[in-house]
Amino acid sequence: MGTAITLRASSRRMPAVSLRPAEAADVPALVALEETVFETDRISARSFREFLRSDSAVVKVAMLDDEVAGYAIVLFRRNTSVARVYSIATAPFARGQRIGEQLMLALEGCATERDAMFMRLEVRPDNHAALALYKRLGYREFGRFLDYYADHSDALRLEKSLLSHAPTIARQVPYYPQSTEFTCGPAAMMMALAGIGVPVEFSKRFEISLWRQSTTIFMTSGPGGCEPVGMAVTFARMGYKTSVYVSRTGPLFLDSVRTPWKQDVMKTVQEDFLEQARSLGVKIRRQPLSLKGLRQALKRGATAIVLVSAYRMYHERSPHWILAYDCDDHFVFAHDPWVDPDNYEVAVSKAAVAIPIEEFERMSVYGKSRLRAAVIVEPIEPR
């Protein structure tokens, strides 16, 4: 979101600054601070109240001489290791009191308490005071959003590891957020191709085209989602080497569709995918992809589209696909294509997420049948 911090050296004695959780009674003062500090992208009173009620947000205020001298908001997402600084501001009358630094350290403490391992934020390139603060606190630039703010300014993306030893990730894979509620699979497919070296033009047209080729037609409600063999067949028809790991036989995801004729259509579609897979030479292994197998695939440059439980992640009873592209002894590094604007999410909070291995093992299971599925896409062989 936004940052407004000005640092000034001061030789006079600094009054005591105290930090505390924000309360509903602080909202008028917070709104007034927004209007004073920011010209655009202001947080409304309604949004401040939503943050205060949310279990996934923490709002801290800095008090100076019984006045609200600053605030900061950090957002958390279930089953991710990334915390995001949504907004931070210091009142003009309180400049020079190192309030921004105290608020940032307080947010990092909250993130550590919630087992977050990384803090991320966005900041304007011309906010030199804020950038100086973040650099001093150990944040590093790792990307940029173009035309991010309401006045069309870019935003620098900064990250800090809250671990004593930050994992080093050499592999970088472009991120693409799904543009509809039902195209997590195609979004992951596009990122999977980019991850193996295919020059992919990320577009909604290509996303929908992949969905049409790979869909199972129906889901719990609305348009259908993708199933593993369908995605693998689509990759194979495009000329890429791919394989499927699935823990059970028979048509998948039927338990999420109650209408008999819809179930029959899904069976027919999936039977057709299986016949196409056999004719295209797609390997289908009727076993879950082990962590060792995932590591080996990623080490040789492959990418893995992995089925996860949307209920565990978002409390929604639907299958969900993410892209795993790197792994070490502690984390699986993944792109989650679902960005939820209702929870104030942006792509930065869902890209390059470090998922603890134990949590990854728990979340990569779907439904009562404990279905585990993954599609491996192999790297392009040099000619």
Beta strands, then each sheet from edge to edge (+ up, - down):
strand 1: 2-4
strand 2: 17-21
strand 3: 57-64
strand 4: 67-76
strand 5: 82-90
strand 6: 118-123
strand 7: 140-145
strand 8: 155-161
strand 9: 242-246
strand 10: 283-285
strand 11: 303-309
strand 12: 319-327
strand 13: 331-335
strand 14: 353-356
strand 15: 373-377
sheet 1: 1+ 5+ 4- 3+ 2-
sheet 2: 1+ 5+ 6+ 8- 7+
sheet 3: 10+ 9+ 15- 11+ 12- 13+ 14-
end
